[in-house]
Amino acid sequence: MKNRSTALVKGFRQSTPYVNAHRGKTMVIMLGGEAVADKNFTNIISDIALLHSLGVKLVVVHGARPQINQILQEQACATPYYKGIRITNEKALPLVMQAAGQLQLSITGKLSLSLNNTPMAGNQLNVVSGNFVIAQPLGIDDGIDYCHSGRVRRINIDGINRALEQDSVVLLGPIASSVTGECFNLLSEEVATQVAIRLKADKLIGFCSEQGIIDEHGNSIAELFPADVEALLNRMEPDPQDEEQQDIHTGRVRFLRAAISACRAGVPRSHLVSYKEDGALIQELFSFDGIGTQVVMASSEQVRQATIDDIGGIFDLIQPLEEKGILVRRSREQLEQEIHRFTIIDRDGLIIGCAALYPYVEESMAEMACVAIHNEYRDSNRGLMLLNHMKGQAKNMGIKHMFVLTTHSLHWFREQGFVEMDVSSLPAIKQNLYNYQRRSKVLSLEL
């Protein structure tokens, strides 16, 4: 029981920075019909409701491809594809509208669930749907008439924002009307992408059968840039004649195309997670390393100069190490005075590493001090990232030697080329401040 309680508390504490970071942010969730049909969908709905309760503004865009395929097959209504787009003719349109409409009502019903014996107990979630999207026909391409298949013409962003400000979840489907009152079948991924771009959303989130994009070792790739995604798409494009390939790859391919467009148009992050794994959405958004794949223009992790706004994060990072005697204690006041000396590793607003550089210009020496890496990230090369950044800073100052005082990381610094030296080799000011009770080892690196 104690272990379970400890795990629960640890999970809450680790998720807190992300709860604060996501509150008030806008996310567009793209739910393909495959995700809606999966047995795990009820859990996805509960997680969407949880996001809403944590103050996230949500637009949910659903597709209905497998549901449409089923009803068309039952009615023996063939709808060929051209360039990956269904040609929705006069006979197919009412069936497509029926499948999409039923799905939208079903999702609304699940989002409205508030039974006491469910994860959504006490939920007062208001779902808003409407004519937020105006469509136009795709027209004729290479002599092929797409009939009632269309594209997004415009989106009532002001209307969506008003609904979000009133604490509602906006639910959009793949059917939209034109200015002439005709209905058109749209690609749900286009609707989601355009809504995310025009809303200036913070995230676009999609689902596929696997846990994001899987590498050759069977592990999910945590982060991709648009150019990486384009290279992947060239390898992943399914054979149009191979139905099995279509089933496996379609969801991922459609999302990745959407993610490239969204990312390059200013949506900071697009996340892809599994619709089959319970809690995948929550793990992706509220854990240190996530669980799926995100597409970004810039890495979620960066080494940068600290600012006064980083004081709290640095203090939280170094305090446990100070309590263990690994680092010398620093007060908040001291951190404020010395903040310009600090370099940090920032991961989505969470400070996971820091170090400070104190130059002794007359001796052409500098001390690298207060080196700390979050315990969840110590198995990678982030310490080396900080060291290399510090070396660059020191060289720019004309520093010839960089030194450290350490009680616990002697071997790591030796691996990086540092050699032990005597206290008498330190700058005179530092010698006078040396704490003989701590008996820190002194190591130096020639730059």
Order of alpha helices (4+ residues) and beta strands (2+ residues): alpha-beta-alpha-alpha-beta-alpha-beta-beta-alpha-beta-beta-beta-beta-beta-alpha-beta-beta-beta-alpha-beta-beta-alpha-alpha-beta-alpha-beta-beta-alpha-alpha-beta-beta-beta-alpha-beta-alpha-beta-alpha-beta
